[in-house]
């Protein structure tokens, strides 16, 4: 058994959680700057220790990837930071070294077996393992995969829009080492609006965090889930959906997307599966007094 590799079956789809890292990250006030201190303090009994460290005031996050086995294919969602990258604007990820490929192997997944890679958006910690270093050249990690990339993010973070309008050096570096090589290999599919992967999985635009940020919906039998990327970074945003993370590029649009996705998750009993929740990693959402509250956490089992 491995606590970093856990799984859950939803209908005919196996969902595997691969956790590369889990621990205290940035101060909670920096992660969700619009959330008042009392929302953390009033919910400390369940936020700590999985989502908040009261003594330091830091939010607890996970760096994780979701692997889906659906319709006979293997789908990798948001493949992490990548090793050995130049990320001067992101000190925690600068020259990062992790065991992502080893964890995938423990999940029974080899790079050649992956059929689809989903980047919910193109931030540094969601695209790094798109590529690997092969004798000084970045090449696709998953040689047989189709990489699904939101067209709006590809434009914004790519050369046509000046690598995120030139605001962060990391955006240029990330595109050049993690996105451009996959384009050059002819493995990218750009999409807008809605993109159906198979009978169980559908991508939908949910802009605001980035111009092309998206969610992946799962529907199989009576089971439902929505993989929301960075639409939420902390469970406090379920309680306060108007509160954006400090990384949202279009705050009003991000809040509107967040509320819409939460509303649908509550109405349709979709399991909410964010990119960075600690603890169990995924949770059900309930409507309550015009807002939302948390239901049961997902019962992932060691794989």
N, C-alpha and C positions, 0 to 999 in steps of 0.2 A: 504494500500500500504506500501511496505517496500523497502527503497533504497538499503538495503543490499541483497535483494533477487529479481533478475530481470530475465526476460526471453525473448526468441526470438525463433521463429519457422523457421526451415530450412527444406523445403520439408515436410517429415512426421516425423521429429524429433524435439522435444522440447528441447531447450538448456537453462538450468537454471544456472545463475551465483549466487553463494553464497559467499559473501564477509565478511570474519570474521574480517578483519582489513584493513585499508587503510590510509597511511600517509607517512611523511618523514622517510626514513630509513637510509642507510649508505651514506657517501659522494659519489657523482657521480664518482669522480676519483677513488674510491675504487671499486665501482660496475662494472664499465667498464673502467679499467685502461688504455686500449689502445686507448680509444677515446679522441682526443685532446679537450682541453677546449673550443675551438672555435665552435665545433659542437654543444655543449650545448648552448653557447651564441648566435650563429647565428640563432638558432631555438627557442629561448626563448619565442617568441610570442605564440607558440602553445605548447611547452613543459611545460610551467608554466600555471597553478599550478598543473595540473593533474599528471605530470611526473617528475617535477624538481622544487626545491625550490631555486630560484636564491640567495636569501639573505644568506642562510646557505650553499649553494652548495650541498645540499643533494638530492639524487634521491628519488622520491615519488613512492612507490610500493603498491601493494595490496596483501594480503594473502587471496586467494580465491580458491574455488573448483568449478568444473563444474559438473552439474548433467544432464544427457541425458536420455530422455524417448524415446526409440527406439524399434520398433517391439514388443510392449507390455511389455518391460523390462525396469528396472531402472539401469542406469550405473553411478557410481560415479568416477570422475577422480581427482586424487591427493588430498586425504583427509587431508590436512593441517598438523599442528604441534602436535596436541593432548595436553590434559591438564595434568599438574602435572609431566612433564618429567624432568629427570636429563639431562641437556644439557650444561655442563660447557664450551664447546668450542663455544657456540652460545648464548651469553648473552641475546639477545632479546627473545629467545625462552626458556630460562632456567626457569622451573616452570611456564610455560605459563598457563594462564587460559582464555579460550574463550567460546563463546556460540555457538559452531559449531552445536551441536545436536539440539539446539533450533532453529537455522536458517534453518536447514534441515526440521524441523517440520513445520516451516512457509512456506516452499516450498512444503509442502504436502508429505514429505518423512519421514517414520519411518525406523529405522535400519533394521527391519525384512523384509521390502519391497524391499531392495536393492538386485539386482540379480548379478551384476558384479561390482568389484572395480578394477580400473586401476591405477597402480603406474607407471607413465611415467619414473621415475627413483627413486632411493632409498635415496635421500637426506632427511634430517630431516623434512623439511617443506612440504613434499609430501606424507608422510606415517603415520604421528602421529595418526590420527584417524582410522587407520587400527584396532586399539585395544582400549579397555577401561579397567579401573581398576575395577575388581570385587572382593572386599574383599581382596585386596592385591595381586591379581593375574591378569596379563594382559591376556585378552581374546578377540577374534574377536568382533569388534563393530557390524559387519553386519553378523549375524549368518547363513544366508541363501545364502550368496554371494560366488561367485567364485572370487578369487583375482588373477589378471593377473600381473605377475612380470617378468621383463626382466631377462633371465637366466644369462646374463653376469654381471648384477648388483648384482644378488643374490650371485654369486660366489665371486665377488670382495669385497662386503661389508659383506659377511658371514664368518663363521669360517674357511673355506677352504683357503681363501686368507688373513687370519689374520685380518678380519674386516677392510677392506680398507688398508691393509698392516700396520696397527697399527699406522697410521699417526695422527688420531684424535680420541680422546676418544669418541666423540659423535657418530662416526660411529659404534662402538661396542655397545654403549648403545641403539642407534636407532634400530639396528638389533635385539637386545635381547628383547626390549619391544614392537616393532612394526611389526617385520617380523617373528621372530621365533615362537611366539604364533600362528600365522596363519598357519604356516607349521605344527605345532603340532596338530592343529585342522583338518588337511587334506583338507584345503580350497584353497591351492595355486596351480596355474598352471603356470609353467615356460615356456617361449616361446623365440624363436630366429627368427630373420629375418622378417617374416611377420606372423601376426596372425589375422584371420578374426573373429570378434565378432558376426556380423549378416550381413544382406544384406546392411546395411547402414554404418557400422563402421568397420574399419580395423586398426590394429596397425602395425607400421613399425619401424625398427631400425633406429636411427639417432645418432650414437655414437660420443663421444668427450667430451661433458659436463661431462658425466660419461661413463664407458665402455658399459653400456646397455641402455643409454638414448634413448627415443623413442618418436614418434609422433603418434597421433590418427587422422586418416582421416575420414571425414564424407562426404558421397555422397548420396543425396536423391533428386530425381527429378532433377531439374536444379541447385540446391543449393550445394555448396561445402564449407567445412571448414577444417582446420587442427589445432588440439590442440597440441602445440609444447612444453609444459612443460617449461623447463629452457633453451631451445635453444636460446631464447632471454629474457633478463630481462628488456630492455628499448627500446623504439622506435628509439633511436639513432643507434641501431644495425641494423635496417632496412636500414638506410642511410649509415652505415659503417659496412657491414656484416663481415668484417675481424676482427672486434674488439670483443674480447671475454669478458665474465664476469670474475671477479676475482675468480670464483668458478669452472671454466672449468678444468678438469683434464688432457685432451689431447688437447691443444689449436689449433693445426693445424687441427686436425680431427674435432673439434667442428666448426671451421670456415668453413670447407668444407661442413659439414652437414647443417650448417645455410644457406650458399649460395644455396645449392641444394634445400632445402625446400622453400626458398624465391623465387627462380626461378620458381619452379612448382606452387607456390601460385599465382604468377603474371600471369603465362601463363594460368592457369585453373580457375582463379578468385576464388580461395579458400579464405575464410575469415580466417585471421591469428588470432589464439586464444592462446596467451601465458599464462603462469601461474600467472604472477605477474604484468602485465600492469595495471596502474591506469586508472583513467578516465572511458571511456566507456569499456575498457578492451579488446576489439578486434577490428581489423582494416583490411581493404582491402589493398593489396599491388599492386603497379604498377611498371612495368619496365620502366626505364628512363636512356638514355645515357649509357647503359651498366651496370647500377646499379639499384637501387630501390628507390621508394618514397612511401609515404603513400597516400592511397585513403580515402574513407569515413569510419568513425567509425561506429561500429555496433549499430543499433537502439534498444537496449534492453529496455524493458518496465517494470516498477514495477509490481511485481506479487502479 
